[in-house]
Each structure stands twice: as structure tokens, then as C-alpha cells.
Amino acid sequence: MTENIDEGDIVGVERFAMPESADRMALDKMALENVTRLFNQSLPQLIDFDRAIVPTGYHWVGQPKSSEDFRALCKLPSDVSADKFERRYRVAGEGPNHALTITLFGQCFKVVRGGVAAG
């Protein structure tokens, strides 16, 4: 492990196909299933303290993303088009600790699909 995110050796990879229609919650579920499988496959290697873990040869690409990047993605511009809204909703959606927001007339609104947010 390294101090910074998305750095250091990659010691395990589990690839899976993502359906084009998948939203954030479906992707979360698929990722959890695959990381659990990867962990179970890697466990013998992880508990053998006498043997070094061998890197896969894969390398990090692209810019690292942070929680702040995700929060920014959840803030819709006031002139968002229907297509861009649908794409952002599919990517970010609603979650237990976040939702898309839009600021209009100096007020910030949470986007809740199919209903009205309480509170």
C-alpha cells in the first residue's frame, strides 16, 4: 500500500462485464461480488508471510478520483439537459449518503426520483 490513492503495485485483478444499462447501485453490487471473489482467491497468498505478493504487471492509468470529485459530479448545473441529467443520474443516482443536487434561485435541492424528499 502507498500513502496516495491509485498508486503502488496492483496485486490482484478481477474483470467483469458491465451491462450498458447498469446504474450505480448495480455496479456497486457487481463490484462487491467480484472483490469478494478476488479476496477469497488471494487469501492463501495474503496469509503466507514467508512469500512476497507478486504484482500483476497492471499499472494505474488516468487521474485518481476522490470523494470531492464525486461530490462535484453530484452537483447538477442549473441548465442541465435531459440527456446529461439521465447520464448523471445513472452514474451517481441516489445513495444512502448522497444524491444529485441542483441549485436554483439560491436554494439547493436534492433530486429524488419518483417522489418528494422528506425533511
C-alpha positions as MATLAB code, in Angstrom:
seq = 'MTENIDEGDIVGVERFAMPESADRMALDKMALENVTRLFNQSLPQLIDFDRAIVPTGYHWVGQPKSSEDFRALCKLPSDVSADKFERRYRVAGEGPNHALTITLFGQCFKVVRGGVAAG';
ca = [
       0.000    0.000    0.000;
       1.056    3.549   -0.574;
       0.076    6.811    1.041;
      -1.720    8.115   -2.066;
      -4.752    6.571   -3.742;
      -4.352    4.694   -7.023;
      -0.603    4.215   -6.606;
       1.583    1.252   -5.781;
       1.679   -2.260   -7.193;
      -1.533   -3.914   -8.341;
      -1.552   -7.403   -6.856;
      -4.941   -8.653   -7.996;
      -7.437   -8.011  -10.768;
     -10.959   -9.302  -11.273;
     -12.562   -8.121  -14.508;
     -16.268   -8.288  -15.252;
     -18.593   -7.098  -17.985;
     -20.821   -4.172  -17.119;
     -24.195   -4.079  -18.864;
     -24.760   -0.789  -20.668;
     -27.982   -0.267  -18.727;
     -26.324   -0.749  -15.307;
     -26.705    2.106  -12.840;
     -24.516    2.936   -9.843;
     -26.291    0.524   -7.484;
     -25.982   -2.375   -9.963;
     -22.298   -1.554  -10.442;
     -21.793   -1.425   -6.652;
     -23.340   -4.895   -6.356;
     -21.224   -6.356   -9.170;
     -18.065   -4.767   -7.759;
     -18.746   -6.181   -4.281;
     -19.332   -9.677   -5.678;
     -16.110   -9.518   -7.688;
     -13.922   -8.029   -4.955;
     -15.182  -10.753   -2.600;
     -14.232  -13.412   -5.164;
     -10.817  -11.775   -5.683;
     -10.205  -11.622   -1.925;
     -11.126  -15.297   -1.490;
      -8.815  -16.290   -4.369;
      -5.981  -14.176   -2.930;
      -6.345  -15.271    0.681;
      -3.774  -18.106    0.578;
      -1.189  -15.693   -0.845;
      -2.096  -12.992    1.688;
      -1.633  -15.211    4.750;
       1.677  -16.759    3.600;
       4.020  -14.302    5.323;
       7.102  -16.117    4.011;
       6.275  -15.371    0.396;
       6.182  -11.956   -1.260;
       2.999  -10.995   -3.081;
       3.754  -10.814   -6.778;
       2.447   -7.768   -8.681;
       0.185   -8.498  -11.659;
       2.028   -6.248  -14.087;
      -1.011   -3.991  -14.447;
      -0.447   -0.286  -13.817;
      -2.696    2.555  -12.713;
      -3.889    4.776  -15.562;
      -5.840    8.008  -15.638;
      -6.273   10.637  -12.976;
      -7.066    9.405   -9.457;
     -10.579   10.308   -8.337;
     -11.517   11.452   -4.858;
     -14.647   11.846   -2.761;
     -14.543   15.533   -3.660;
     -14.662   14.629   -7.358;
     -17.767   12.515   -6.723;
     -19.446   15.305   -4.729;
     -18.781   17.677   -7.636;
     -20.331   15.148  -10.039;
     -23.480   15.138   -7.879;
     -23.960   18.917   -8.347;
     -26.035   19.491  -11.451;
     -25.683   22.726  -13.401;
     -28.895   24.758  -13.466;
     -29.076   24.421  -17.261;
     -28.615   20.634  -17.354;
     -30.143   18.964  -20.412;
     -32.394   15.925  -20.106;
     -29.689   13.690  -21.636;
     -26.989   14.944  -19.254;
     -29.373   14.587  -16.309;
     -30.094   10.949  -17.202;
     -26.390   10.205  -17.556;
     -25.507   11.827  -14.228;
     -28.401   10.072  -12.516;
     -27.254    6.729  -13.903;
     -23.685    7.356  -12.711;
     -24.369    8.935   -9.319;
     -28.006    8.167   -8.615;
     -29.351    8.266   -5.113;
     -27.409    6.746   -2.274;
     -27.668    6.476    1.474;
     -25.390    9.474    1.998;
     -25.756   11.466   -1.205;
     -27.992   12.447   -4.065;
     -27.814   14.665   -7.080;
     -28.406   18.293   -6.178;
     -29.285   21.362   -8.168;
     -29.137   24.968   -7.028;
     -31.910   27.249   -8.250;
     -32.755   30.733   -7.021;
     -30.050   30.475   -4.360;
     -31.548   27.283   -2.890;
     -30.026   23.801   -3.088;
     -32.466   20.984   -3.920;
     -31.917   17.229   -3.653;
     -33.090   15.257   -6.668;
     -35.370   12.402   -5.625;
     -36.740   10.314   -8.441;
     -40.384    9.366   -8.322;
     -41.352   11.332   -5.258;
     -40.719   14.127   -2.847;
     -37.928   14.039   -0.282;
     -38.986   14.386    3.322;
     -37.050   16.546    5.737;
];
